[in-house]
């Protein structure tokens, strides 16, 4: 559990986002970090200016992978499925990620 807490702080993630898993691959000098959001979160449309209306998650996009800065000489990769919502004005859109 310490590795999850460590990477939560290293990445600077705050609610609703959290580190869900950390897979350390010592031989490959690689660490893969799963990031997810807590259930029931309401999201603002990233295209609506100053929108106070929050929408529920409609579904999730395919898992995406981002390369992060190396940590402790390990290549670091973030894995997440980005929530999508149905905005009445802009249609189905991905939420903004930190």
C-alpha positions in Angstrom: 0.0 0.0 0.0 2.9 2.3 0.5 3.8 2.4 -3.2 0.3 3.6 -4.0 0.5 6.4 -1.4 4.0 7.4 -2.6 2.9 7.8 -6.2 -0.3 9.6 -5.2 2.0 12.2 -3.7 4.7 12.1 -6.3 2.1 12.8 -9.1 0.3 15.4 -7.0 -3.1 13.8 -7.7 -6.1 15.1 -5.8 -9.7 14.1 -5.6 -11.5 12.8 -7.6 -8.3 11.2 -9.1 -6.3 8.6 -7.3 -3.6 6.0 -7.9 -5.2 2.6 -8.1 -2.2 0.4 -8.7 1.6 0.4 -9.0 3.4 -2.3 -11.0 7.1 -2.2 -10.5 9.2 -4.1 -13.1 12.7 -4.0 -11.8 14.4 -5.9 -14.7 12.9 -3.5 -17.2 13.5 -0.4 -15.1 9.9 0.5 -15.5 6.9 1.4 -13.3 3.3 1.4 -14.6 0.8 3.4 -12.5 -2.9 3.0 -12.8 -5.0 6.2 -12.2 -8.7 6.3 -11.8 -11.5 8.5 -10.4 -13.8 7.7 -7.6 -17.3 6.6 -8.6 -20.2 9.1 -8.7 -18.2 12.1 -9.7 -19.9 14.9 -11.6 -17.8 16.7 -14.3 -17.8 20.1 -16.0 -17.8 20.2 -19.7 -14.3 21.3 -20.8 -15.8 23.3 -23.7 -18.5 25.2 -21.8 -17.1 28.6 -20.5 -17.8 29.2 -16.8 -20.2 26.3 -16.7 -21.7 25.6 -13.3 -23.6 22.6 -14.6 -22.0 19.3 -13.8 -22.7 16.1 -15.7 -22.4 12.4 -14.8 -20.0 10.1 -16.4 -21.5 8.5 -19.6 -18.8 6.0 -20.2 -15.0 5.8 -20.5 -12.7 6.1 -23.4 -10.2 3.3 -24.2 -7.2 3.2 -21.8 -4.6 5.8 -22.6 -0.9 5.7 -21.6 1.3 8.7 -20.9 5.0 8.8 -20.3 5.8 10.6 -17.1 9.1 11.9 -15.8 11.3 9.1 -14.6 11.2 8.2 -11.0 14.2 6.8 -9.2 15.8 6.0 -12.7 12.7 4.0 -13.7 10.7 4.8 -16.8 7.3 5.8 -15.5 4.0 5.3 -17.4 0.5 6.4 -16.4 -2.5 4.3 -17.4 -6.1 5.7 -17.3 -9.5 5.4 -18.9 -10.7 8.9 -19.3 -14.4 9.5 -18.4 -16.7 10.9 -21.1 -19.9 12.9 -20.5 -22.8 13.9 -22.7 -22.9 17.7 -22.8 -26.2 19.0 -24.2 -24.4 21.6 -26.2 -21.1 19.9 -27.3 -22.1 16.2 -27.4 -20.0 13.4 -25.9 -16.7 14.8 -24.8 -13.7 13.6 -22.6 -13.3 15.4 -19.3 -10.2 17.4 -18.7 -7.4 15.4 -17.0 -4.9 16.8 -14.5 
